[in-house]
């Protein structure tokens, strides 16, 4: 793996950044990866992270103790410090450490989202706000904090950072992993009033911020459209990424695990409100009916949390002999499964979220079957990747044809294993962390940053 040398200007003194992240290891799933990797690598670029997060037994859908182990060296050396708050009594407590919740059905997710927007703006984690601020006051008493980095969802993280900035006069950076008010994957507003209230909260958080990063261009464009006081240079795109170190370790582990007589197609992650495997499964069923040979060697692997409704759907479609459900796996095991796969697939109904799985797929250099809307940001990314077949999310025929094309290539040992290396380099976690460090340095110490802050008051 390439060595990364911090810029000379970041080595002159150690800066300290308070990282506010409700979701953090030992929690699993993709929502923790971005923050974890930033924390892992920030010390290479002159910034010491102090993480403010939740208790280790906070109820969640998946846990992965191996993720926190990635930070052991940094924690022991004092390069990373983690503070955990008291529990939020407004949330249902787990019965045991690392208590795992069941992933709700799509219908229940929609209903819950509407209820939350009525009673708990901006999200269900608002009860953590005062608890986190109380712990942050201890941190400020013990450490000199140069900047605050808050990442969302949950958007409560932004409100915590906003209040701390006002109290301690420390600049804060808002990091959007997913879009906020206009994001249909997360939010279903009961009335226009509830949406206006959410927009007012987002407006106030943006006004108080010192810098803004987003995970893709669509999020940036939405912010600029909805909040006219922002200009193009106020919002910086800091994409999702992959860790070359994970890919290297997984490649070694995968070397003896691949079954040569199996056409392995893999999906990692969770299906949220608008995401569903239904169309892909229908396409696979029709592909097997058209080419029966496929049915004897096709394995559809699901790694993550698969809801009961989809487990029942698989049986109803009589695909249970072809489907292997792993459940949630430790992250390195998940990447190892990717490295033993022939084709990876993903689905994305819109550009309001930026699925981390896509960038990890890029790191494998494997063929990707992308079910994405035409003209979307994900479509452009996959085309630039150079090793993908594309179909719209609801086009069963196109998905079936792409699957059969990949199967034909697999039979003749002609599946491509490569990508556009110049394109891929941009998404390595260390490079992305260096970009974040530069943003923090600019925000915390630049005269231009002060001028920008003054200008945005008007």
C-alpha positions in Angstrom: 0.0 0.0 0.0 1.2 3.5 -0.8 2.7 5.5 2.0 1.1 8.9 2.6 3.2 11.7 3.9 1.4 14.5 5.7 1.8 18.0 4.2 4.6 20.0 5.9 2.0 22.6 7.1 0.0 20.0 9.0 3.1 18.9 10.9 3.9 22.2 12.5 1.5 21.6 15.5 -1.0 19.0 16.5 -4.6 20.1 16.1 -7.4 18.5 17.9 -10.8 17.8 16.4 -13.9 16.8 18.3 -15.7 14.1 16.2 -19.4 13.9 17.0 -20.8 10.6 15.8 -23.9 8.8 17.2 -23.0 5.8 15.0 -19.6 4.4 15.8 -18.1 1.0 16.5 -18.9 -1.4 18.0 -21.9 -0.6 15.9 -21.7 -2.2 12.5 -23.2 -1.6 9.0 -22.0 1.0 6.5 -23.0 4.1 8.5 -20.0 3.8 10.8 -17.3 3.1 8.1 -16.8 6.7 6.9 -16.3 8.1 10.4 -14.2 5.2 11.6 -11.7 5.5 8.7 -11.4 9.3 9.1 -10.6 8.8 12.8 -8.2 6.0 11.9 -6.1 8.1 9.5 -6.5 11.8 10.7 -3.4 11.6 12.9 -1.3 11.1 9.8 -2.3 14.6 8.6 -1.8 16.6 11.8 -5.2 16.2 13.5 -5.9 14.3 16.7 -9.5 13.0 16.8 -11.5 13.0 20.1 -14.6 11.0 19.4 -17.9 11.8 21.2 -20.3 8.8 20.8 -22.9 6.5 22.3 -22.5 3.7 24.9 -21.3 0.4 23.6 -24.6 -1.2 24.5 -26.8 1.2 22.5 -29.5 -0.8 20.7 -28.7 -1.3 17.1 -29.2 -3.6 14.1 -25.7 -5.1 13.9 -22.4 -5.0 15.9 -18.8 -5.6 14.9 -16.1 -5.6 17.5 -13.4 -6.0 14.9 -14.0 -2.4 13.8 -13.0 -0.8 17.0 -9.9 -3.1 17.0 -8.7 -1.1 14.0 -8.1 1.8 16.3 -6.3 -0.1 19.1 -2.9 1.2 18.1 -4.0 4.8 17.8 -5.9 4.6 21.1 -2.9 3.1 23.0 -0.5 5.7 21.6 -2.9 8.5 22.5 -3.5 9.5 18.9 -7.2 8.8 19.3 -9.4 9.3 22.3 -13.0 8.0 22.6 -15.6 9.4 25.1 -18.9 7.6 25.5 -21.9 9.3 26.9 -24.6 8.0 29.3 -27.5 6.1 27.7 -30.4 8.0 26.2 -33.3 6.9 28.4 -35.9 7.8 25.7 -34.7 4.9 23.6 -35.5 1.3 24.3 -32.5 -0.3 26.0 -31.0 -3.5 24.9 -31.3 -6.4 27.4 -27.6 -7.3 27.1 -24.4 -5.6 25.9 -24.4 -5.2 22.1 -28.2 -6.0 22.0 -29.2 -6.4 18.4 -32.5 -5.1 17.1 -34.5 -6.6 14.3 -34.6 -4.7 11.0 -38.2 -3.5 10.5 -40.2 -4.1 7.3 -40.5 -1.3 4.7 -44.0 -0.6 5.7 -43.1 -0.2 9.3 -40.1 2.0 8.4 -42.4 4.4 6.5 -44.9 4.6 9.4 -42.2 5.1 12.0 -40.6 7.9 9.9 -44.0 9.8 9.8 -44.4 9.4 13.6 -40.9 10.5 14.3 -41.3 13.7 12.2 -44.4 14.6 14.3 -42.9 14.3 17.7 -39.1 14.1 17.5 -37.5 16.6 15.1 -35.0 16.4 13.5 -34.9 12.6 14.2 -35.4 9.9 16.8 -32.0 10.6 18.4 -32.9 14.1 19.6 -33.0 12.7 23.1 -29.2 12.2 22.9 -28.5 15.9 22.3 -28.4 17.2 25.9 -26.6 14.0 27.1 -23.9 14.5 24.4 -23.5 18.2 25.2 -23.0 17.4 28.9 -20.2 15.0 28.0 -18.7 17.5 25.5 -18.4 20.0 28.3 -16.1 17.6 30.1 -14.1 17.2 26.9 -13.7 21.0 26.4 -12.6 21.2 30.1 -9.8 18.7 29.6 -8.7 19.4 26.0 -8.0 22.3 23.7 -10.4 21.8 20.8 -9.5 23.4 17.5 -12.4 22.2 15.4 -15.6 20.2 15.5 -16.5 17.5 12.9 -20.2 16.3 13.1 -21.5 13.6 10.8 -25.1 12.8 10.0 -27.5 11.1 10.0 -28.7 11.3 12.7 -29.0 15.0 12.1 -29.1 15.5 15.9 -25.3 15.4 15.6 -25.4 18.7 13.7 -27.5 20.4 16.4 -25.0 19.2 19.1 -22.1 20.7 17.1 -24.1 24.0 16.5 -24.7 24.5 20.2 -21.1 23.7 21.1 -19.8 26.1 18.5 -22.0 28.9 19.9 -20.8 28.2 23.5 -17.1 27.7 22.9 -16.6 29.7 19.6 -15.0 26.7 17.9 -15.7 26.2 14.1 -17.6 23.2 13.1 -17.9 21.2 9.9 -21.2 19.6 8.9 -20.6 16.2 7.1 -23.6 14.9 5.2 -23.3 11.2 4.6 -26.9 11.3 3.3 -29.2 14.2 2.4 -31.5 15.6 5.1 -34.9 17.3 4.5 -35.6 16.1 0.9 -34.3 12.6 1.5 -37.2 10.1 0.9 -35.0 7.2 2.0 -35.2 8.6 5.6 -38.0 11.1 5.8 -41.8 10.9 5.3 -43.4 14.1 6.5 -47.0 13.9 7.6 -47.9 17.5 6.5 -46.1 20.4 4.8 -45.9 22.0 8.2 -43.7 19.3 9.5 -41.4 19.5 6.4 -41.1 23.3 6.9 -40.2 22.8 10.5 -37.4 20.4 9.4 -36.2 22.8 6.8 -36.0 25.6 9.4 -33.8 23.4 11.6 -31.5 22.5 8.7 -31.3 26.2 7.7 -30.2 27.3 11.2 -27.6 24.5 11.4 -26.2 25.5 8.0 -26.1 29.1 8.9 -24.1 28.5 12.0 -21.6 26.0 10.3 -18.1 27.0 9.4 -17.8 24.4 6.6 -19.9 21.8 4.8 -19.0 18.5 3.2 -21.4 16.2 1.3 -20.9 12.6 0.0 -22.0 13.3 -3.6 -22.8 16.1 -6.1 -26.6 15.7 -5.9 -26.5 16.6 -2.2 -24.4 19.6 -3.0 -26.8 20.8 -5.7 -29.8 20.4 -3.4 -28.2 22.4 -0.6 -27.4 25.2 -3.0 -30.9 25.2 -4.5 -32.7 25.2 -1.1 -30.4 27.6 0.7 -29.5 30.6 -1.4 -27.1 32.1 1.2 -24.7 29.2 0.3 -22.5 29.5 -2.8 -20.6 26.9 -4.7 -17.4 27.1 -2.7 -19.3 26.7 0.6 -20.0 23.0 0.0 -17.2 20.6 -0.6 -17.7 17.0 -2.0 -16.0 14.5 0.2 -17.1 11.1 -1.2 -17.4 7.7 0.4 -14.4 5.4 -0.2 -12.6 2.2 0.4 -9.6 1.2 2.5 -6.8 -0.4 0.5 -5.6 -2.1 3.7 -8.9 -3.9 3.9 -8.7 -5.0 0.3 -5.2 -6.3 0.7 -6.0 -8.3 3.8 -9.2 -9.7 2.2 -7.4 -10.7 -1.0 -5.0 -12.9 1.0 -7.8 -14.5 3.0 -9.9 -15.1 -0.2 -7.1 -16.8 -2.2 -8.1 -20.4 -1.3 -11.9 -19.9 -0.7 -13.3 -19.4 -4.3 -15.3 -22.3 -5.7 -14.5 -22.5 -9.4 -17.8 -24.2 -10.3 -20.0 -21.6 -8.7 -21.1 -18.3 -10.3 -21.2 -16.2 -7.2 -23.2 -12.9 -7.3 -23.1 -10.9 -4.0 -24.9 -8.0 -2.4 -23.8 -6.4 0.9 -25.7 -4.1 3.2 -29.3 -3.4 4.2 -32.5 -2.6 2.3 -34.0 0.6 3.6 -37.3 2.2 2.9 -37.0 2.6 -0.9 -34.5 -0.2 -1.5 -35.6 -3.7 -2.3 -34.1 -6.9 -3.8 -37.5 -7.8 -5.3 -36.8 -6.7 -8.9 -33.3 -8.3 -8.9 -34.7 -11.6 -7.6 -37.4 -11.6 -10.3 -34.7 -11.0 -12.9 -32.7 -13.9 -11.6 -35.7 -16.2 -11.6 -36.4 -15.3 -15.3 -32.8 -15.7 -16.2 -32.8 -19.3 -14.7 -36.0 -20.1 -16.6 -34.4 -18.8 -19.9 -31.0 -20.5 -19.3 -31.6 -23.6 -17.0 -27.8 -24.2 -16.8 -27.6 -21.0 -14.7 -29.8 -22.5 -12.0 -27.3 -25.2 -11.3 -24.3 -23.0 -10.5 -25.8 -19.6 -9.5 -25.3 -18.5 -5.9 -26.9 -15.3 -4.8 -25.2 -14.1 -1.6 -26.7 -11.6 0.8 -24.4 -10.2 3.4 -26.0 -7.9 5.9 -29.5 -7.6 7.5 -32.2 -9.2 5.3 -35.7 -8.5 6.5 -38.2 -11.4 6.9 -40.4 -10.1 4.1 -37.5 -10.7 1.7 -36.7 -14.1 3.2 -40.3 -15.1 2.5 -40.1 -13.6 -1.0 -37.1 -15.8 -1.8 -39.0 -18.9 -0.8 -42.1 -17.8 -2.7 -40.0 -17.4 -5.9 -38.4 -20.8 -5.2 -34.9 -19.3 -5.2 -34.0 -20.6 -1.8 -31.6 -23.2 -3.3 -29.7 -20.4 -5.0 -29.7 -17.9 -2.2 -27.1 -17.9 0.6 -27.9 -15.5 3.5 -24.9 -14.8 5.7 -26.5 -12.3 8.0 -24.2 -9.5 9.3 -20.5 -10.4 9.1 -17.5 -8.7 10.6 -16.2 -6.1 8.1 -13.1 -8.0 7.0 -15.1 -11.2 6.5 -17.6 -9.2 4.4 -14.8 -7.8 2.2 -13.4 -11.3 1.9 -16.7 -12.5 0.6 -16.6 -9.7 -2.0 -13.1 -10.9 -3.1 -14.4 -14.4 -3.7 -17.4 -13.2 -5.8 -17.6 -13.1 -9.5 -20.1 -10.2 -9.8 -21.3 -7.6 -7.2 -24.7 -5.9 -7.4 -26.2 -2.9 -5.9 -29.5 -0.9 -6.2 -30.1 2.8 -5.6 -33.5 4.4 -6.3 -32.2 8.0 -6.1 -29.2 10.3 -5.3 -30.3 11.4 -1.9 -28.0 8.8 -0.2 -24.5 7.7 -1.0 -24.2 4.0 -0.4 -20.8 3.1 1.0 -21.0 -0.4 -0.5 -20.5 1.0 -4.0 -17.1 2.5 -3.2 -16.0 -0.7 -1.5 -17.1 -2.6 -4.6 -14.8 -0.2 -6.6 -11.9 -1.2 -4.3 -12.3 -4.9 -5.3 -12.0 -4.2 -9.0 -14.8 -6.7 -9.6 -17.6 -6.5 -12.2 -20.5 -4.5 -10.8 -24.2 -4.8 -11.8 -25.6 -1.4 -10.9 -29.3 -0.9 -10.7 -29.4 2.9 -10.8 -31.6 5.6 -12.4 -30.5 7.1 -15.8 -28.7 10.4 -15.3 -27.9 9.7 -11.7 -24.7 10.4 -9.9 -24.3 6.6 -9.3 -24.6 6.0 -13.1 -21.8 8.4 -13.8 -19.6 6.9 -11.2 -20.2 3.3 -12.5 -19.4 4.4 -16.1 -16.2 6.1 -14.9 -15.3 2.9 -12.9 -15.1 1.1 -16.3 -16.1 -2.4 -15.1 -19.9 -2.3 -14.7 -23.2 -3.1 -16.5 -26.1 -0.8 -15.8 -29.9 -1.2 -15.6 -32.6 0.9 -14.2 -33.8 -0.3 -10.8 -37.2 -1.5 -12.0 -36.2 -2.9 -15.4 -36.5 -6.7 -14.9 -35.6 -7.4 -18.6 -32.4 -5.3 -18.6 -31.3 -6.8 -15.3 -31.9 -10.3 -16.5 -29.9 -9.6 -19.7 -27.0 -8.1 -17.8 -26.9 -11.2 -15.5 -26.9 -13.6 -18.4 -24.1 -11.6 -20.1 -22.0 -11.9 -17.0 -22.8 -15.6 -16.8 -21.6 -16.1 -20.4 -18.4 -14.3 -19.6 -17.9 -16.4 -16.4 -18.3 -19.6 -18.4 -15.4 -18.7 -20.7 -13.2 -17.2 -17.9 -13.5 -13.8 -19.4 -15.0 -11.8 -16.6 -13.0 -8.5 -16.3 -11.1 -7.9 -13.0 -9.9 -4.3 -13.3 -11.1 -0.8 -13.1 -10.0 2.7 -14.0 -7.1 3.0 -11.6 -6.8 6.8 -11.9 -10.5 7.0 -11.0 -10.2 4.5 -8.2 -7.3 6.3 -6.5 -9.5 9.2 -5.6 -11.6 7.1 -3.3 -8.9 5.6 -1.1 -9.6 6.4 2.5 -6.3 7.9 3.3 -6.6 10.3 0.4 -10.1 11.3 1.4 -8.9 11.8 5.0 -6.1 14.1 3.8 -8.8 16.2 2.0 -10.8 16.3 5.2 -7.7 17.4 7.2 -7.1 20.2 4.7 -10.7 21.3 5.1 -10.4 21.3 8.9 -7.1 23.3 8.7 -8.6 25.9 6.4 -11.7 26.1 8.5 -9.9 26.4 11.8 -7.2 28.9 10.9 -7.7 30.6 7.6 -8.4 34.3 7.3 -10.5 33.5 4.2 -12.6 31.3 6.5 -13.4 34.2 8.7 -14.3 36.4 5.7 -16.6 33.6 4.5 -18.3 33.3 7.9 -18.9 37.1 7.9 -20.3 37.1 4.4 -22.7 34.3 5.1 -24.4 36.4 7.8 -26.1 38.3 5.0 
